[in-house]
């Protein structure tokens, strides 16, 4: 069910790329939304992603990844991932055309 999906960033402590990814993704979310974070060092289920962080994921209501986008990713790639799951803020066609 789309309503139970959420955007999650898989991160680790002292990860400068994770900070870059957050800055890239937050403006893509609808107003009032937040980006959940899950630390790969604190969750054994995320162990396969430890060498790929940051990873933008869309998880279902039970915390299972439905689709993932490992770093490096562009703002356009992140927006398309979020939009496919109904999690992206609406953009004007003109602004959307500017995204890579």
C-alpha positions as CSV (number, residue, x, y, z in Angstrom):
1,X,0.0,0.0,0.0
2,X,1.5,3.4,-1.0
3,X,0.2,5.2,2.1
4,X,2.4,3.1,4.3
5,X,5.6,3.7,2.3
6,X,8.3,6.1,3.6
7,X,11.5,7.6,2.4
8,X,14.6,6.4,4.3
9,X,18.2,7.3,4.1
10,X,20.6,4.5,5.1
11,X,23.5,6.2,6.8
12,X,26.5,5.8,9.2
13,X,28.1,8.1,11.7
14,X,30.6,10.7,10.4
15,X,29.5,10.1,6.8
16,X,30.0,13.3,4.9
17,X,28.4,11.8,1.8
18,X,25.3,11.1,3.9
19,X,25.1,14.8,4.8
20,X,25.3,15.7,1.1
21,X,22.6,13.2,0.3
22,X,20.3,14.6,3.0
23,X,20.8,18.1,1.6
24,X,19.9,16.8,-1.9
25,X,16.8,14.8,-0.9
26,X,15.1,17.1,1.7
27,X,14.0,19.7,-0.8
28,X,12.3,17.0,-2.8
29,X,10.0,15.9,-0.1
30,X,6.5,17.5,0.4
31,X,6.2,20.2,3.0
32,X,6.0,18.8,6.5
33,X,7.5,15.5,5.5
34,X,10.7,14.1,7.0
35,X,13.4,11.8,5.8
36,X,13.8,8.8,8.1
37,X,17.3,7.6,8.8
38,X,18.5,4.1,9.5
39,X,22.1,3.5,10.5
40,X,23.7,0.6,8.7
41,X,26.0,-0.1,11.7
42,X,23.1,-0.5,14.0
43,X,20.9,-2.8,11.9
44,X,22.1,-6.2,10.8
45,X,19.5,-6.3,8.0
46,X,21.2,-3.3,6.4
47,X,24.7,-4.9,6.4
48,X,24.7,-5.4,2.6
49,X,24.5,-1.6,2.2
50,X,27.4,-0.7,4.4
51,X,29.8,-0.2,1.5
52,X,27.2,1.7,-0.6
53,X,26.0,4.4,1.8
54,X,24.3,6.7,1.6
55,X,21.4,4.8,0.1
56,X,18.0,6.4,-0.5
57,X,15.3,3.8,0.0
58,X,11.5,3.6,-0.1
59,X,10.4,1.2,2.6
60,X,7.0,-0.4,3.1
61,X,5.1,-0.2,6.4
62,X,7.1,-3.1,7.8
63,X,10.5,-1.5,7.1
64,X,11.3,-3.6,4.1
65,X,13.0,-1.8,1.2
66,X,10.8,-1.7,-1.9
67,X,13.2,0.2,-4.0
68,X,16.7,1.5,-3.3
69,X,19.1,4.1,-4.9
70,X,22.7,3.8,-3.8
71,X,25.1,6.7,-3.9
72,X,26.1,8.4,-6.1
73,X,22.7,9.7,-7.2
74,X,21.5,12.9,-8.7
75,X,18.6,15.1,-7.5
76,X,16.7,14.0,-10.6
77,X,17.2,10.3,-9.9
78,X,16.1,10.8,-6.2
79,X,13.1,12.7,-7.3
80,X,12.0,10.0,-9.8
81,X,12.4,7.3,-7.1
82,X,10.3,9.3,-4.6
83,X,7.7,10.2,-7.3
84,X,7.2,6.6,-8.3
85,X,6.0,5.9,-4.8
86,X,4.0,9.1,-4.3
87,X,6.6,10.6,-1.9
88,X,7.9,13.6,-3.9
89,X,6.7,17.2,-3.7
90,X,4.9,18.4,-6.7
91,X,7.1,20.4,-9.1
92,X,6.0,22.6,-12.0
93,X,6.8,21.1,-15.4
94,X,9.3,23.9,-16.0
95,X,11.2,23.1,-12.8
96,X,11.0,19.3,-13.3
97,X,12.6,19.8,-16.8
98,X,15.6,21.3,-15.1
99,X,16.4,18.2,-13.1
100,X,19.1,16.0,-14.4
